[in-house]
Amino acid sequence: MVTLGHFWVGLPAMQQAFFSVPFTVLALAGAVGALVLRHYWAGIVLGCAILLLAIAAPVAGTVAIGTLRHGNLKMAGPDEHDGGASLAIDKATERPLFVHLSDPHFVGAGRQETFQHLPRDPVALASLTEGILRIKPTYLLVTGDVTDTGSEPEWQQAEAILFGPARKEGIAVIVAPGNHDLQPAFGGVQMALSPERASTILLRRFLEASGVARAGLRTTDDRSVASLVDWRPTETEVAERATRDYLTCMANPIEPRAAGPAWAEGCRLATTPERVRESMVTFRTASACTDWFPLLHADAAAGVSIFVLCSSAVTTSTYGSNAIGTFGSPQIQRLLRTIQDLPPSARHVLILLHHPPVKRWGDDNGWPANWLSWTDWNNSSMYNFGLLGSEWRDAVDLMNGLVNLRQRPGSPSIAVLFGHRHERSFSSIRTAKWAIPLIEADVFGALAGNEPMGVRAGYLAADGSGIDFRWLMFNPAR
């Protein structure tokens, strides 16, 4: 019952232990004490009461901590009605600089919905892709959750339906990773693997399947992402590492009597060149989110710099604790430093990330609309920021840093594109002199109430002085 109560709140396993162990000990101590004194019913009542507190404590803790943390976040401005005129996509005549979409949640061949029962019809998604191809944007910007679980069949479907056709038309595809792409909790890899090993497999799968290397992205210290992804150790390096690992294995048997032919054979099998090569590549990729990101694509002709953040930098095997974005301070500092050092010709900055770095307009306390609804709990800012940890500071530091940069004379324009909440909004953080547009995309191919499906496009002004945002509708009512 205690575990179910904590799962309902979505707390990670460590927090379950933090709350449940002390209360369980108290319950047992009270019950034993009552039994020793022969107050049997009092022992039973006391034990049950304390166990109920063990369930209630995480709820109260989540509400209190989440409300306090939520108060520190920057709030998005009121909805600005998509920033410009809405337009039927088949009537768009200008070529946009980019089209932004998010959360396609491809499920792979043979499935029609996500494991959370979101409909995903591949024929319909292919039709929507065709609409995007007709207007031929320079860039297709995707802000994460390309896949539902991060499995290979899902990435293959994304390539077949969305990425491949776009690249064939000469459209550059730039993708930010989402929590469904990188987190082992959704089952995209064998759950028997350790969370660290599983997340590394998913991260490498993202780097290879999303095409970030093919998009010409570089790290902020000017390393080619393609060279990082394609790196393989030399035969000499593999041989040296295999020899060293074999000798270490032989020198450290589990126990003295384990040393012998069987142990030696186990050490030999564990240090074959194939296993060592895979281990070296995996180790290099494991810290990519914190060491490689943000990734940068500089379009000198358009005066646009596109940054890709990894907001799933912390691995977890539980659902609740991967719903909030984590960047790590080094990634944020590299982003802010690089933007500050951009040349004057870089007039516009687009920042792609999956998780929202701001709270909704009017969402003063972040509480769920319906306290008894799991969906409302899951979507509430209070719940997401109430999970014990320091992740909320990443969003605060990111937006504070961007606001400080935007206030400087000669700063480039800055726009932040994201998804994750399965909501569509267009707002900004604004003063009388400048604004930072906040562009949130719904699930690709999802209906927004009674409105037609669509995508948001960005159009570069003829003189390059600004970016105009428009909502492009698929099959609008005529």
C-alpha positions as CSV (number, residue, x, y, z in Angstrom):
1,M,0.0,0.0,0.0
2,V,2.9,2.4,0.9
3,T,4.6,1.7,-2.5
4,L,1.4,2.2,-4.4
5,G,0.8,5.5,-2.6
6,H,4.2,6.7,-3.5
7,F,3.9,5.6,-7.1
8,W,0.7,7.6,-7.4
9,V,2.7,10.7,-6.5
10,G,5.4,9.6,-8.8
11,L,8.3,9.7,-6.4
12,P,11.6,8.0,-7.2
13,A,12.6,4.9,-5.3
14,M,15.1,6.8,-3.0
15,Q,12.3,9.2,-1.9
16,Q,10.0,6.2,-1.3
17,A,12.5,4.8,1.1
18,F,13.0,8.3,2.7
19,F,9.4,8.6,3.5
20,S,8.3,5.0,4.0
21,V,11.2,3.5,6.1
22,P,10.9,5.9,9.1
23,F,7.1,5.6,9.2
24,T,7.2,1.8,8.8
25,V,9.7,1.5,11.7
26,L,7.5,3.8,13.8
27,A,4.5,1.7,13.0
28,L,6.2,-1.6,13.9
29,A,7.6,-0.1,17.1
30,G,4.2,1.2,18.2
31,A,2.5,-2.0,17.3
32,V,5.1,-4.1,19.2
33,G,4.9,-1.8,22.2
34,A,1.1,-2.0,22.3
35,L,1.3,-5.8,22.0
36,V,3.8,-6.0,24.8
37,L,1.4,-4.0,27.0
38,R,-1.4,-6.2,25.8
39,H,-3.3,-3.3,24.2
40,Y,-3.9,-5.3,21.0
41,W,-6.5,-3.0,19.3
42,A,-4.5,0.1,20.2
43,G,-1.5,-1.5,18.5
44,I,-3.4,-2.3,15.4
45,V,-5.0,1.2,15.2
46,L,-1.6,2.9,15.9
47,G,0.2,0.8,13.3
48,C,-2.5,1.5,10.6
49,A,-2.5,5.3,11.4
50,I,1.3,5.6,11.0
51,L,1.2,3.6,7.8
52,L,-1.4,6.0,6.4
53,L,0.9,8.8,7.4
54,A,3.6,7.1,5.3
55,I,1.4,7.4,2.3
56,A,0.2,11.0,3.1
57,A,3.7,12.4,3.8
58,P,5.0,12.2,0.2
59,V,1.9,13.9,-1.0
60,A,2.2,16.8,1.5
61,G,6.0,17.0,0.8
62,T,5.5,17.1,-2.9
63,V,2.9,19.9,-2.7
64,A,5.0,22.0,-0.3
65,I,8.3,21.6,-2.1
66,G,6.8,21.9,-5.5
67,T,4.9,25.1,-4.7
68,L,8.0,26.7,-3.3
69,R,10.2,25.8,-6.2
70,H,7.5,26.7,-8.7
71,G,7.5,30.2,-7.3
72,N,11.1,30.8,-8.4
73,L,10.4,30.0,-12.1
74,K,10.0,32.8,-14.7
75,M,6.4,33.0,-16.0
76,A,5.6,33.1,-19.7
77,G,3.6,36.1,-20.8
78,P,-0.1,35.8,-21.9
79,D,-0.8,33.9,-25.1
80,E,-0.1,36.1,-28.1
81,H,-2.2,34.2,-30.6
82,D,0.6,32.5,-32.4
83,G,2.6,35.7,-33.0
84,G,1.0,36.5,-36.3
85,A,-1.6,35.5,-38.9
86,S,-2.7,31.9,-39.2
87,L,-2.5,30.5,-42.7
88,A,-3.6,27.3,-44.5
89,I,-0.4,25.4,-45.3
90,D,-1.5,24.7,-48.9
91,K,-1.9,28.5,-49.4
92,A,1.6,29.4,-48.1
93,T,3.7,30.8,-50.9
94,E,6.8,31.9,-49.1
95,R,9.5,29.5,-48.1
96,P,9.9,29.6,-44.3
97,L,13.2,29.6,-42.5
98,F,12.0,26.8,-40.3
99,V,9.1,24.6,-39.3
100,H,8.9,23.6,-35.6
101,L,7.2,20.5,-34.4
102,S,7.5,18.3,-31.3
103,D,6.6,15.0,-29.7
104,P,5.8,12.9,-32.7
105,H,6.0,9.8,-30.4
106,F,6.6,7.4,-33.3
107,V,5.6,3.9,-32.2
108,G,7.1,1.6,-34.9
109,A,5.5,-0.6,-37.4
110,G,2.4,-2.6,-36.3
111,R,1.3,-0.2,-33.6
112,Q,-1.4,2.5,-33.7
113,E,-1.0,4.2,-30.3
114,T,1.6,5.0,-27.7
115,F,1.8,3.0,-24.4
116,Q,-0.1,5.9,-22.9
117,H,-2.8,5.5,-25.5
118,L,-2.1,8.5,-27.7
119,P,-3.3,7.6,-31.3
120,R,-0.4,7.5,-33.8
121,D,-1.6,6.7,-37.3
122,P,1.4,6.4,-39.6
123,V,-0.6,7.1,-42.7
124,A,-1.9,10.4,-41.2
125,L,1.6,11.4,-40.0
126,A,3.0,10.7,-43.5
127,S,0.2,13.0,-44.9
128,L,1.2,15.8,-42.5
129,T,4.8,15.4,-43.5
130,E,3.8,15.9,-47.1
131,G,2.2,19.2,-46.2
132,I,5.5,20.3,-44.6
133,L,7.5,19.2,-47.7
134,R,5.3,21.3,-50.0
135,I,6.5,24.6,-48.4
136,K,10.1,23.4,-48.2
137,P,11.4,25.1,-45.1
138,T,15.2,25.5,-44.8
139,Y,15.1,23.7,-41.4
140,L,12.8,21.2,-39.7
141,L,13.3,21.7,-36.0
142,V,12.0,18.9,-33.7
143,T,12.1,19.4,-30.0
144,G,12.2,15.9,-28.7
145,D,10.2,12.8,-28.0
146,V,10.6,11.7,-31.5
147,T,10.0,8.1,-30.3
148,D,7.7,6.7,-27.6
149,T,10.3,4.5,-25.9
150,G,13.5,5.1,-27.8
151,S,13.5,1.6,-29.5
152,E,15.1,1.0,-32.9
153,P,11.8,0.2,-34.7
154,E,10.5,3.6,-33.6
155,W,13.5,5.5,-34.9
156,Q,13.2,3.5,-38.2
157,Q,9.6,4.7,-38.5
158,A,10.7,8.3,-37.8
159,E,13.3,8.1,-40.5
160,A,10.8,6.6,-43.0
161,I,7.9,9.0,-42.4
162,L,9.6,12.3,-41.3
163,F,13.3,12.6,-41.4
164,G,14.1,10.7,-44.6
165,P,11.5,12.5,-46.8
166,A,12.6,15.9,-45.4
167,R,16.3,15.3,-46.1
168,K,15.4,14.1,-49.6
169,E,13.9,17.5,-50.3
170,G,17.0,19.3,-49.1
171,I,15.5,20.3,-45.7
172,A,18.0,20.2,-42.8
173,V,16.7,18.3,-39.9
174,I,17.8,19.4,-36.4
175,V,16.5,17.4,-33.4
176,A,16.7,17.9,-29.6
177,P,16.4,14.8,-27.4
178,G,13.4,14.2,-25.3
179,N,12.9,12.2,-22.2
180,H,11.0,9.4,-24.1
181,D,14.1,9.2,-26.4
182,L,16.7,8.9,-23.7
183,Q,15.1,7.5,-20.5
184,P,15.2,3.7,-19.8
185,A,11.9,4.0,-17.8
186,F,9.9,3.6,-21.0
187,G,11.3,0.3,-21.9
188,G,13.1,1.1,-25.2
189,V,16.0,-1.2,-24.1
190,Q,16.3,-4.3,-22.0
191,M,15.2,-3.4,-18.4
192,A,17.7,-6.0,-17.1
193,L,20.5,-3.5,-18.0
194,S,21.7,-1.0,-15.4
195,P,20.1,2.5,-15.8
196,E,23.5,3.9,-16.7
197,R,24.1,1.3,-19.4
198,A,20.6,1.5,-20.7
199,S,20.6,5.3,-21.0
200,T,23.9,5.2,-22.8
201,I,22.5,2.8,-25.4
202,L,19.5,5.1,-25.9
203,L,21.7,8.2,-26.1
204,R,23.9,6.7,-28.7
205,R,20.8,5.5,-30.6
206,F,19.6,9.1,-30.6
207,L,22.9,10.5,-31.8
208,E,23.0,8.1,-34.7
209,A,19.3,7.8,-35.7
210,S,18.3,11.5,-35.3
211,G,20.9,12.7,-37.8
212,V,22.4,15.4,-35.6
213,A,25.8,14.5,-37.1
214,R,24.5,14.8,-40.6
215,A,23.1,18.2,-39.9
216,G,26.6,19.6,-39.5
217,L,26.2,20.4,-35.8
218,R,29.3,21.2,-33.7
219,T,30.0,21.5,-30.0
220,T,30.6,25.0,-28.6
221,D,34.3,24.3,-28.5
222,D,34.1,23.6,-32.3
223,R,34.3,19.8,-32.3
224,S,32.4,18.1,-35.1
225,V,29.5,16.0,-33.8
226,A,30.0,13.6,-36.7
227,S,33.6,13.0,-35.6
228,L,32.4,12.4,-32.0
229,V,29.7,10.0,-33.0
230,D,31.8,8.1,-35.5
231,W,34.9,7.8,-33.2
232,R,36.2,4.3,-32.9
233,P,39.4,3.2,-31.0
234,T,42.3,1.9,-33.0
235,E,43.3,-1.8,-32.9
236,T,46.3,-0.9,-30.8
237,E,44.2,1.0,-28.3
238,V,41.7,-1.9,-28.1
239,A,44.6,-4.4,-27.6
240,E,46.2,-2.3,-24.8
241,R,42.9,-1.9,-23.0
242,A,42.0,-5.6,-23.4
243,T,45.3,-6.6,-21.9
244,R,45.0,-4.2,-19.0
245,D,41.4,-5.3,-18.2
246,Y,42.3,-9.0,-18.4
247,L,45.2,-8.6,-16.0
248,T,43.0,-6.6,-13.6
249,C,40.3,-9.2,-13.8
250,M,42.8,-12.0,-13.1
251,A,44.2,-10.2,-10.1
252,N,40.8,-9.6,-8.5
253,P,38.8,-12.9,-8.3
254,I,35.6,-12.7,-6.3
255,E,37.2,-14.9,-3.7
256,P,40.6,-16.7,-3.5
257,R,39.1,-20.1,-4.3
258,A,37.4,-18.7,-7.4
259,A,40.8,-18.3,-9.1
260,G,41.4,-21.1,-11.6
261,P,40.7,-22.1,-15.1
262,A,37.0,-21.2,-15.0
263,W,37.8,-17.7,-13.7
264,A,40.5,-17.2,-16.3
265,E,38.0,-18.2,-19.1
266,G,35.5,-15.7,-17.7
267,C,38.1,-13.0,-17.8
268,R,39.1,-13.9,-21.3
269,L,35.4,-13.8,-22.5
270,A,34.9,-10.4,-20.8
271,T,37.9,-8.8,-22.5
272,T,37.6,-9.9,-26.1
273,P,38.4,-7.2,-28.6
274,E,34.7,-6.8,-29.6
275,R,33.6,-6.4,-26.0
276,V,36.4,-3.9,-25.2
277,R,35.8,-1.9,-28.3
278,E,32.1,-1.6,-27.5
279,S,32.9,-0.7,-23.9
280,M,35.2,2.1,-25.0
281,V,32.7,3.6,-27.4
282,T,30.0,3.3,-24.8
283,F,32.1,5.0,-22.2
284,R,32.8,7.9,-24.5
285,T,29.1,8.4,-25.3
286,A,27.8,8.1,-21.7
287,S,28.5,11.7,-20.8
288,A,27.5,13.2,-24.1
289,C,24.5,15.1,-22.7
290,T,26.7,16.9,-20.1
291,D,30.0,17.1,-22.1
292,W,28.9,17.7,-25.7
293,F,25.8,19.7,-25.5
294,P,24.7,22.4,-26.4
295,L,25.2,21.6,-30.1
296,L,25.4,24.5,-32.5
297,H,24.5,25.0,-36.1
298,A,25.5,28.4,-37.5
299,D,23.8,29.7,-40.7
300,A,26.0,32.6,-41.7
301,A,23.9,33.5,-44.7
302,A,20.7,33.9,-42.7
303,G,22.5,35.3,-39.6
304,V,20.9,32.5,-37.5
305,S,22.5,30.4,-34.8
306,I,20.6,27.3,-33.7
307,F,21.5,25.7,-30.4
308,V,20.4,22.3,-29.3
309,L,20.2,21.5,-25.5
310,C,19.9,18.1,-23.9
311,S,17.3,18.5,-21.1
312,S,17.4,14.9,-20.1
313,A,21.0,14.9,-18.7
314,V,20.1,12.8,-15.6
315,T,19.3,9.2,-16.0
316,T,16.5,7.6,-14.0
317,S,14.5,4.4,-14.2
318,T,11.4,5.8,-12.6
319,Y,8.6,7.7,-14.4
320,G,8.1,10.6,-12.1
321,S,11.7,11.9,-11.9
322,N,12.2,12.1,-15.7
323,A,9.3,14.4,-16.3
324,I,11.3,17.5,-15.4
325,G,14.2,18.8,-17.5
326,T,17.8,18.6,-16.3
327,F,20.7,20.3,-18.0
328,G,23.5,20.6,-15.6
329,S,25.2,23.9,-14.9
330,P,28.2,23.3,-17.3
331,Q,25.8,22.9,-20.3
332,I,23.9,26.2,-19.4
333,Q,27.2,28.1,-18.9
334,R,28.5,26.9,-22.3
335,L,25.3,28.1,-24.0
336,L,25.3,31.5,-22.4
337,R,29.1,32.0,-23.0
338,T,28.8,31.0,-26.6
339,I,25.8,33.3,-27.3
340,Q,27.7,36.2,-25.6
341,D,30.7,35.6,-27.9
342,L,28.7,35.4,-31.2
343,P,29.8,37.8,-33.9
344,P,27.6,40.8,-34.8
345,S,26.6,39.0,-38.0
346,A,24.7,36.4,-35.9
347,R,21.5,38.4,-35.5
348,H,19.2,35.7,-34.3
349,V,19.4,32.8,-31.9
350,L,17.1,29.8,-31.8
351,I,17.3,27.5,-28.7
352,L,15.8,24.0,-29.0
353,L,15.1,22.0,-25.9
354,H,12.4,19.5,-24.9
355,H,11.3,20.5,-21.4
356,P,9.6,23.8,-20.8
357,P,11.9,26.2,-18.9
358,V,9.1,28.5,-17.8
359,K,5.7,28.2,-16.0
360,R,2.5,28.9,-17.8
361,W,0.9,32.4,-17.8
362,G,-1.4,32.7,-14.7
363,D,-0.1,29.5,-13.2
364,D,0.8,31.2,-9.9
365,N,1.0,28.1,-7.7
366,G,1.3,25.2,-10.2
367,W,-1.4,23.1,-8.5
368,P,-3.4,20.5,-10.5
369,A,-6.8,21.5,-11.7
370,N,-8.3,18.3,-10.2
371,W,-6.4,17.0,-7.2
372,L,-7.9,13.5,-7.7
373,S,-6.9,13.2,-11.3
374,W,-3.5,11.5,-12.1
375,T,-3.4,13.3,-15.5
376,D,-3.8,16.7,-13.8
377,W,-1.2,15.8,-11.3
378,N,1.2,14.6,-14.0
379,N,0.7,17.8,-16.0
380,S,0.9,20.3,-13.1
381,S,4.0,22.3,-12.6
382,M,3.8,21.8,-8.8
383,Y,4.1,18.0,-9.3
384,N,7.0,18.2,-11.7
385,F,9.0,20.6,-9.6
386,G,8.0,19.0,-6.4
387,L,10.2,15.9,-7.0
388,L,13.1,16.1,-4.6
389,G,16.3,17.3,-6.3
390,S,17.9,20.4,-7.7
391,E,16.6,20.1,-11.3
392,W,14.3,23.2,-10.9
393,R,17.4,25.4,-10.6
394,D,18.4,24.5,-14.2
395,A,15.3,26.2,-15.6
396,V,15.8,29.2,-13.4
397,D,19.5,29.6,-14.3
398,L,18.8,29.1,-18.0
399,M,16.1,31.8,-18.3
400,N,17.8,34.3,-16.0
401,G,20.9,33.9,-18.1
402,L,19.0,34.5,-21.4
403,V,17.2,37.5,-19.9
404,N,20.5,39.0,-18.8
405,L,22.0,38.5,-22.3
406,R,19.0,40.0,-24.0
407,Q,19.3,43.1,-21.9
408,R,22.8,43.9,-23.2
409,P,23.2,46.4,-26.1
410,G,23.7,44.7,-29.4
411,S,22.3,41.4,-28.2
412,P,21.0,39.0,-30.9
413,S,17.3,38.2,-30.8
414,I,16.6,35.0,-28.8
415,A,13.7,32.6,-29.2
416,V,13.2,29.4,-27.2
417,L,11.4,26.4,-28.8
418,F,10.2,23.4,-26.7
419,G,7.5,20.8,-26.3
420,H,6.9,18.0,-23.7
421,R,3.7,19.2,-22.1
422,H,1.6,18.3,-25.2
423,E,0.3,21.9,-25.4
424,R,0.5,24.6,-28.0
425,S,1.3,28.1,-26.9
426,F,3.0,31.2,-28.2
427,S,4.1,33.7,-25.5
428,S,7.2,35.6,-24.5
429,I,9.1,37.2,-21.7
430,R,8.8,40.9,-22.7
431,T,9.8,44.4,-21.8
432,A,9.2,47.7,-23.7
433,K,12.5,47.2,-25.6
434,W,12.8,43.5,-26.3
435,A,11.1,40.1,-26.1
436,I,12.2,36.5,-25.9
437,P,9.5,34.5,-27.8
438,L,8.6,31.2,-26.1
439,I,7.3,28.8,-28.7
440,E,5.6,25.6,-27.4
441,A,4.5,22.8,-29.8
442,D,1.8,20.3,-29.2
443,V,2.0,16.6,-30.2
444,F,2.7,16.4,-33.9
445,G,-0.5,15.4,-35.6
446,A,-2.7,16.1,-32.6
447,L,-5.9,18.1,-32.6
448,A,-6.0,21.2,-30.4
449,G,-9.6,21.3,-29.3
450,N,-11.7,22.1,-32.4
451,E,-8.8,23.7,-34.2
452,P,-7.2,22.1,-37.3
453,M,-3.8,20.4,-36.9
454,G,-0.8,22.5,-37.8
455,V,2.8,23.5,-37.2
456,R,4.4,26.8,-36.5
457,A,6.8,28.3,-39.0
458,G,9.4,31.1,-38.8
459,Y,9.9,33.5,-41.6
460,L,13.1,35.6,-41.9
461,A,12.4,39.2,-42.8
462,A,13.6,40.3,-46.2
463,D,16.3,42.5,-44.6
464,G,17.2,39.9,-42.0
465,S,16.1,42.1,-39.2
466,G,13.6,39.8,-37.5
467,I,11.7,36.5,-37.6
468,D,8.0,36.4,-38.1
469,F,6.1,33.5,-36.6
470,R,3.0,32.0,-38.2
471,W,0.7,29.1,-37.5
472,L,0.3,26.9,-40.6
473,M,-2.9,24.8,-40.6
474,F,-3.4,21.4,-42.2
475,N,-6.8,21.0,-44.0
476,P,-8.5,23.9,-42.3
477,A,-12.3,24.1,-42.6
478,R,-13.4,26.1,-45.7
